[in-house]
Amino acid sequence: QVQLVESGGGLVQAGGSLRLSCAASGRTFSNYVMGWFRQAPGQDRQFVTAITSSGRNTYYADSVKSRFTISRDYAKNTVYLQMNSLKPEDTAVYYCAAVATIIEQALRDVDDYDYWGQGTHVTVSS
């Protein structure tokens, strides 16, 4: 069992930045692919980014590429999402997700992940 706790959400103006954190506990962090998804009101949960267990590969949705950066700190069992140049359409609840695999490929579907955090709200005002 893995517990995931997100933090760092809030209200920011368009063009601003936020950094989300996801602290993982319960299992060997280095064996997990970590992902971020987001869900806007009335919409399905959508893939944002993922990082493989090794940290060697990262994957991004086209809508956030070049603006968002995922990273992980093995010593702190934490994955981060640095969000720059935020837009109002980035407004959503952001969820951290994890799955135990060492596969080096993109996992972009909600069903690919076994563990989820409770979500953190991000609101970008225009």
Residue pairs with C-beta under 8 A, 6 or more apart in sequence:
1 26
1 27
1 115
2 24
2 25
2 26
2 27
2 32
2 98
2 100
2 114
2 115
3 24
3 25
3 26
3 115
4 22
4 23
4 24
4 96
4 97
4 98
4 115
4 116
4 117
5 22
5 23
5 25
5 117
5 118
6 20
6 21
6 22
6 94
6 95
6 96
6 117
6 118
6 119
6 120
7 20
7 21
7 22
7 23
7 120
8 18
8 19
8 20
8 21
8 120
9 18
9 20
9 94
9 120
9 121
9 122
10 18
10 121
10 122
10 123
11 123
11 124
11 125
12 18
12 86
12 122
12 123
12 124
12 125
13 124
13 125
14 86
14 87
14 88
14 124
14 125
14 126
15 85
15 86
16 86
16 124
17 82
17 83
17 84
17 85
17 86
18 83
18 86
18 122
19 80
19 81
19 82
19 83
20 36
20 80
20 81
20 83
20 94
20 96
20 120
20 122
21 78
21 79
21 80
21 81
22 34
22 36
22 78
22 79
22 80
22 81
22 96
22 117
23 76
23 77
23 78
24 32
24 34
24 77
24 78
24 79
24 96
24 98
25 77
27 100
29 72
29 74
29 77
30 53
30 74
31 53
31 100
31 101
31 102
32 53
32 98
32 99
32 100
32 101
33 50
33 51
33 52
33 53
33 98
33 99
33 101
33 103
33 107
33 113
34 50
34 51
34 70
34 72
34 79
34 96
34 97
34 98
35 47
35 48
35 49
35 50
35 51
35 96
35 97
35 98
35 99
35 107
35 112
35 113
36 48
36 49
36 50
36 70
36 79
36 81
36 94
36 95
36 96
36 97
37 45
37 46
37 47
37 48
37 94
37 95
37 97
37 110
38 45
38 46
38 48
38 90
38 92
38 93
38 94
38 95
38 122
39 45
39 46
39 92
39 93
39 95
39 119
40 91
40 92
40 93
43 92
45 95
45 110
46 61
47 61
47 108
47 109
47 110
48 60
48 61
48 64
48 68
48 81
48 94
49 58
49 59
49 60
49 61
49 64
49 68
49 70
49 81
50 58
50 59
50 70
50 106
50 107
50 108
51 57
51 58
51 59
51 70
51 71
51 72
51 79
52 58
52 102
52 103
52 104
52 105
53 101
53 102
54 102
54 104
55 71
55 72
55 74
56 104
57 104
57 105
57 106
58 69
58 70
59 106
59 107
59 108
60 68
60 70
61 108
63 89
64 83
64 90
67 83
67 84
67 85
67 86
68 81
68 82
68 83
68 84
69 81
69 82
69 84
70 79
70 80
70 81
70 82
71 79
71 80
71 82
72 78
72 79
72 80
73 79
73 80
79 96
81 94
83 90
83 122
86 122
86 124
87 124
88 124
88 125
88 126
89 124
90 122
90 124
91 122
91 123
91 124
92 122
93 119
93 120
93 121
93 122
94 119
94 120
94 121
94 122
95 116
95 117
95 119
96 116
96 117
97 110
97 113
97 115
97 116
97 117
98 113
98 114
98 115
99 107
99 112
99 113
99 114
99 115
100 114
101 107
107 113
